């Protein structure tokens, strides 16, 4: 290799940078609005810090892609996709939970981006992103705790002896009396309830300010689906006499004024909906009880149907940007014969 010559970006590196540009440009719009409306003196600095991180990430990914002569996605713009003068749509408490949840998603996303990075500068970038997001997660968690807003998962009695599974009913007892939930099953039910509860509140706010009837109707379907999924998880927790987390519906105001573009709101809901498939798939792998696997498989099918409906709306309105793709060699070969 020529001395000092930079190695080209791989497809995996381009994919992560392109996706991050899209996600962070959307976050800049959301967080700028949240910061403009923030009133809580403790929450406002956290929003400002999260916004600064997203702005830095947009600048960095833009610089790398441009240097490598890759076309930047259009993404999302403050002047197109948000009206920061619109009335408050969500409470500061909601925003704090929103940032905390986005930080948790970011930890997973940046860990994956780091694991597929090869070039030294890209590896360093994602190590930095991961470190920043770890700090944002801690800051948001600590603030939730200090304000008494953190919903802790259930506590379990201390284990006193080592035990081994002795019956097939640990896995296959589908029709009979179910064994108590194991710790990993509780974890997934609890966290999936929280995601759906926060998602229902988010989409409730979006549905109030959407300008397209088609988008509004889609959001209403999402709200119903999120509530049904949360109820399914709550039922499983209650069967084992375990507490259910809080919901966030009361943290949405009555505003119906244009706040975010339908394109931005559809992008967010499409991204969060698709993430549910991964969370539910992980829960299946960690849930030996057959009834839980059956439940999660059913919910995955429902999510996939909603995702398809959302994708069709995005494509129909030319809101879905095409990500970098491999060249179509067959089409290229046909060009000389036209």
C-alpha positions as CSV (number, residue, x, y, z in Angstrom):
1,X,0.0,0.0,0.0
2,X,1.3,3.5,-0.9
3,X,2.7,5.3,2.1
4,X,0.1,7.5,3.8
5,X,-2.7,6.6,1.5
6,X,-6.0,6.1,3.3
7,X,-7.8,2.8,2.9
8,X,-11.3,3.1,1.3
9,X,-14.3,2.7,3.5
10,X,-15.9,-0.7,3.5
11,X,-19.6,-1.2,2.9
12,X,-20.2,-1.8,6.6
13,X,-18.5,1.4,7.5
14,X,-20.4,3.4,4.9
15,X,-23.7,1.8,6.1
16,X,-23.1,2.8,9.7
17,X,-22.0,6.4,8.9
18,X,-24.9,6.9,6.5
19,X,-27.4,5.6,9.1
20,X,-25.9,7.7,11.8
21,X,-26.1,10.9,9.7
22,X,-29.8,10.2,9.2
23,X,-30.4,9.5,12.9
24,X,-28.5,12.4,14.3
25,X,-29.9,14.9,11.8
26,X,-33.3,13.8,13.0
27,X,-32.2,14.1,16.6
28,X,-30.9,17.6,16.1
29,X,-34.4,18.7,15.0
30,X,-36.2,16.9,18.0
31,X,-33.7,18.1,20.6
32,X,-33.6,21.7,19.4
33,X,-37.3,21.8,19.8
34,X,-37.2,20.1,23.3
35,X,-34.5,22.6,24.4
36,X,-36.5,25.5,23.3
37,X,-39.5,24.3,25.4
38,X,-37.6,23.1,28.4
39,X,-38.4,24.7,31.7
40,X,-36.9,22.3,34.3
41,X,-33.5,23.8,35.4
42,X,-32.0,20.3,35.8
43,X,-33.3,18.7,32.6
44,X,-32.4,21.6,30.3
45,X,-28.6,21.1,30.6
46,X,-29.1,17.4,29.8
47,X,-31.0,18.3,26.6
48,X,-28.4,20.8,25.6
49,X,-25.6,18.2,26.1
50,X,-27.5,15.6,24.0
51,X,-28.1,18.2,21.3
52,X,-24.4,19.1,21.2
53,X,-23.5,15.4,20.8
54,X,-25.9,15.0,17.9
55,X,-24.6,18.1,16.2
56,X,-21.0,17.0,16.5
57,X,-21.9,13.5,15.1
58,X,-23.6,15.1,12.1
59,X,-20.5,17.2,11.4
60,X,-18.1,14.3,11.8
61,X,-20.1,11.8,9.7
62,X,-20.6,14.5,7.1
63,X,-16.9,15.3,6.9
64,X,-15.9,11.6,6.6
65,X,-18.5,10.8,3.9
66,X,-17.7,14.0,1.9
67,X,-13.9,13.3,2.1
68,X,-14.6,9.8,0.7
69,X,-16.7,11.3,-2.1
70,X,-19.9,9.7,-0.9
71,X,-23.1,11.6,-1.5
72,X,-24.6,12.9,1.8
73,X,-28.2,11.9,2.5
74,X,-30.6,14.9,2.6
75,X,-31.5,13.9,6.1
76,X,-33.5,16.3,8.2
77,X,-33.2,20.1,8.5
78,X,-34.3,22.6,11.2
79,X,-35.9,24.8,8.5
80,X,-37.9,22.0,7.0
81,X,-38.8,19.5,9.7
82,X,-39.5,21.4,12.9
83,X,-41.2,24.6,14.1
84,X,-39.4,25.5,17.4
85,X,-42.1,28.2,18.0
86,X,-44.9,25.6,18.2
87,X,-46.5,25.1,21.6
88,X,-45.1,22.5,24.0
89,X,-46.1,19.0,22.9
90,X,-44.4,16.9,25.6
91,X,-43.5,17.5,29.2
92,X,-39.9,17.8,30.4
93,X,-40.4,14.5,32.2
94,X,-41.2,12.8,28.9
95,X,-38.1,14.4,27.3
96,X,-35.9,13.1,30.1
97,X,-37.2,9.6,29.6
98,X,-36.9,10.0,25.8
99,X,-33.2,10.9,26.1
100,X,-32.6,8.0,28.5
101,X,-34.2,5.6,26.1
102,X,-32.3,7.0,23.1
103,X,-29.1,6.6,25.0
104,X,-29.8,3.0,25.7
105,X,-30.5,2.4,22.0
106,X,-27.3,4.3,21.2
107,X,-25.2,2.0,23.4
108,X,-26.4,-0.9,21.3
109,X,-26.0,0.8,18.0
110,X,-22.5,2.2,18.6
111,X,-21.3,-1.1,20.0
112,X,-22.3,-2.7,16.7
113,X,-20.8,0.1,14.6
114,X,-17.6,-0.3,16.5
115,X,-17.6,-4.1,16.0
116,X,-17.8,-3.7,12.2
117,X,-15.3,-0.8,11.9
118,X,-11.9,-1.6,10.4
119,X,-10.2,1.7,9.5
120,X,-8.4,3.2,12.5
121,X,-10.2,6.6,12.3
122,X,-13.6,5.0,12.1
123,X,-12.8,2.7,15.0
124,X,-11.7,5.7,17.0
125,X,-14.8,7.7,16.1
126,X,-17.1,4.9,17.3
127,X,-15.1,4.4,20.5
128,X,-15.6,8.1,21.2
129,X,-19.4,7.9,20.3
130,X,-19.8,4.9,22.7
131,X,-17.9,6.7,25.5
132,X,-20.1,9.8,25.0
133,X,-23.3,7.8,25.0
134,X,-22.3,5.9,28.1
135,X,-21.9,9.3,29.9
136,X,-25.3,10.5,28.5
137,X,-26.9,7.2,29.7
138,X,-25.4,7.7,33.2
139,X,-26.4,11.4,33.3
140,X,-30.0,10.7,32.3
141,X,-30.3,7.7,34.7
142,X,-28.9,9.6,37.6
143,X,-31.3,12.5,37.0
144,X,-34.3,10.2,36.7
145,X,-33.2,8.6,40.0
146,X,-32.7,11.9,41.8
147,X,-36.2,13.1,40.7
148,X,-37.8,9.8,41.8
149,X,-38.9,9.1,38.2
150,X,-36.9,5.9,37.6
151,X,-39.1,2.8,37.4
152,X,-36.9,0.0,38.8
153,X,-37.5,-3.6,37.7
154,X,-38.8,-6.0,40.3
155,X,-36.5,-7.3,43.1
156,X,-36.1,-11.1,43.6
157,X,-35.3,-13.0,46.8
158,X,-31.6,-13.8,47.2
159,X,-30.6,-17.2,45.9
160,X,-29.4,-19.5,48.8
161,X,-28.6,-22.7,46.9
162,X,-27.5,-23.9,43.5
163,X,-30.4,-25.6,41.7
164,X,-30.8,-27.5,38.4
165,X,-33.8,-27.8,36.2
166,X,-35.5,-31.1,36.7
167,X,-38.7,-31.2,34.6
168,X,-39.6,-30.5,31.0
169,X,-42.3,-28.2,32.3
170,X,-39.6,-25.6,32.7
171,X,-39.9,-25.2,28.9
172,X,-42.9,-27.1,27.5
173,X,-45.7,-26.5,30.1
174,X,-48.0,-24.7,27.6
175,X,-51.5,-25.6,28.7
176,X,-50.9,-26.4,32.4
177,X,-50.0,-24.1,35.3
178,X,-47.0,-22.0,34.4
179,X,-43.8,-21.9,36.4
180,X,-42.7,-18.5,37.8
181,X,-40.8,-16.2,35.4
182,X,-37.0,-16.4,35.5
183,X,-34.9,-13.3,35.8
184,X,-34.1,-12.9,32.1
185,X,-37.8,-13.3,31.2
186,X,-38.7,-10.6,33.7
187,X,-36.1,-8.3,32.3
188,X,-37.4,-8.6,28.8
189,X,-41.1,-8.3,29.7
190,X,-40.4,-5.2,31.9
191,X,-38.2,-3.4,29.4
192,X,-40.4,-4.2,26.4
193,X,-43.4,-2.8,28.4
194,X,-41.4,0.4,29.1
195,X,-40.5,0.8,25.4
196,X,-44.1,0.3,24.3
197,X,-45.4,2.7,26.9
198,X,-43.0,5.4,25.9
199,X,-43.6,4.6,22.3
200,X,-47.4,5.0,22.7
201,X,-46.9,8.4,24.4
202,X,-44.5,9.5,21.6
203,X,-46.9,8.5,18.8
204,X,-49.9,10.0,20.7
205,X,-48.2,13.4,20.5
206,X,-47.2,12.8,16.8
207,X,-50.8,11.9,15.9
208,X,-52.1,15.2,17.3
209,X,-49.8,17.3,15.1
210,X,-49.6,15.3,11.9
211,X,-50.9,17.1,8.8
212,X,-51.7,14.1,6.6
213,X,-54.8,12.0,7.3
214,X,-53.0,8.9,6.1
215,X,-50.2,9.5,8.5
216,X,-52.6,10.3,11.4
217,X,-54.5,7.0,10.8
218,X,-51.2,5.1,10.8
219,X,-50.2,6.7,14.1
220,X,-53.5,5.7,15.6
221,X,-52.9,2.1,14.6
222,X,-49.4,2.3,16.1
223,X,-50.8,3.6,19.4
224,X,-53.3,0.8,19.6
225,X,-50.6,-1.8,18.8
226,X,-48.2,-0.4,21.4
227,X,-50.9,-0.4,24.1
228,X,-51.9,-4.0,23.2
229,X,-48.3,-5.1,23.4
230,X,-47.7,-3.4,26.7
231,X,-50.9,-5.0,28.0
232,X,-49.6,-8.4,26.9
233,X,-46.3,-7.9,28.8
234,X,-48.2,-6.5,31.9
235,X,-50.4,-9.6,32.0
236,X,-47.4,-11.9,32.1
237,X,-45.8,-9.9,34.9
238,X,-49.0,-9.9,36.9
239,X,-49.4,-13.6,36.5
240,X,-46.2,-14.0,38.6
241,X,-47.4,-11.3,41.0
242,X,-44.8,-8.8,39.8
243,X,-45.3,-5.0,39.5
244,X,-45.9,-3.3,36.1
245,X,-44.0,-0.2,35.1
246,X,-45.5,3.3,34.7
247,X,-47.0,4.6,31.4
248,X,-46.4,8.1,30.1
249,X,-49.6,9.1,28.4
250,X,-50.2,12.0,30.8
251,X,-46.9,13.6,29.7
252,X,-48.4,14.6,26.3
253,X,-50.1,18.0,26.0
254,X,-53.3,18.9,24.1
255,X,-51.4,20.8,21.3
256,X,-52.5,20.2,17.7
257,X,-50.2,22.8,16.2
258,X,-47.7,21.8,13.5
259,X,-44.5,20.9,15.4
260,X,-42.6,18.2,13.4
261,X,-42.9,17.3,9.7
262,X,-44.8,14.2,8.9
263,X,-41.6,12.9,7.2
264,X,-39.6,13.3,10.5
265,X,-42.3,11.7,12.6
266,X,-42.7,8.8,10.2
267,X,-38.9,8.3,10.2
268,X,-38.8,8.1,14.0
269,X,-41.8,5.7,14.2
270,X,-40.4,3.5,11.4
271,X,-37.0,3.2,13.1
272,X,-38.5,2.5,16.6
273,X,-41.0,0.0,15.2
274,X,-38.3,-2.0,13.4
275,X,-36.2,-2.1,16.6
276,X,-39.0,-3.9,18.3
277,X,-38.4,-7.0,16.1
278,X,-34.8,-7.2,17.4
279,X,-35.9,-6.8,21.0
280,X,-38.6,-9.4,20.7
281,X,-36.3,-11.8,18.9
282,X,-33.8,-11.5,21.7
283,X,-36.6,-12.1,24.2
284,X,-37.5,-15.3,22.4
285,X,-33.9,-16.5,22.6
286,X,-33.8,-15.8,26.4
287,X,-37.3,-17.1,27.3
288,X,-37.5,-20.9,27.7
289,X,-41.2,-20.8,28.6
290,X,-43.1,-21.8,25.5
291,X,-46.0,-19.5,26.0
292,X,-43.7,-16.5,26.0
293,X,-42.1,-17.6,22.7
294,X,-45.5,-18.0,21.2
295,X,-46.5,-14.5,22.4
296,X,-43.4,-12.8,21.1
297,X,-43.6,-14.6,17.7
298,X,-47.2,-13.3,17.4
299,X,-46.2,-9.8,18.3
300,X,-43.3,-9.9,15.8
301,X,-45.8,-10.6,13.0
302,X,-47.9,-7.7,14.1
303,X,-44.9,-5.4,14.2
304,X,-43.7,-6.5,10.7
305,X,-47.2,-5.8,9.3
306,X,-47.1,-2.3,10.8
307,X,-43.6,-1.7,9.5
308,X,-44.7,-2.6,6.0
309,X,-47.6,-0.2,6.2
310,X,-45.2,2.5,7.4
311,X,-42.7,1.8,4.7
312,X,-45.4,2.1,2.0
313,X,-46.3,5.5,3.3
314,X,-42.7,6.7,3.3
315,X,-42.1,5.4,-0.2
316,X,-45.4,6.8,-1.5
317,X,-44.6,10.3,-0.2
318,X,-40.9,10.1,-1.3
319,X,-39.8,10.4,2.3
320,X,-37.6,7.2,2.3
321,X,-34.0,8.0,1.2
322,X,-32.3,5.0,-0.5
323,X,-29.3,3.9,1.4
324,X,-26.0,3.1,-0.3
325,X,-26.4,-0.1,-2.4
326,X,-24.2,-2.5,-4.4
327,X,-24.2,-1.8,-8.1
328,X,-26.6,-3.7,-10.3
329,X,-24.2,-5.5,-12.6
330,X,-26.9,-6.9,-14.8
331,X,-28.3,-3.4,-15.5
332,X,-24.8,-2.1,-16.1
333,X,-24.1,-4.9,-18.7
334,X,-27.4,-4.0,-20.5
335,X,-26.4,-0.4,-21.0
336,X,-24.1,-1.1,-24.0
337,X,-27.0,-2.9,-25.8
338,X,-29.5,0.0,-25.7
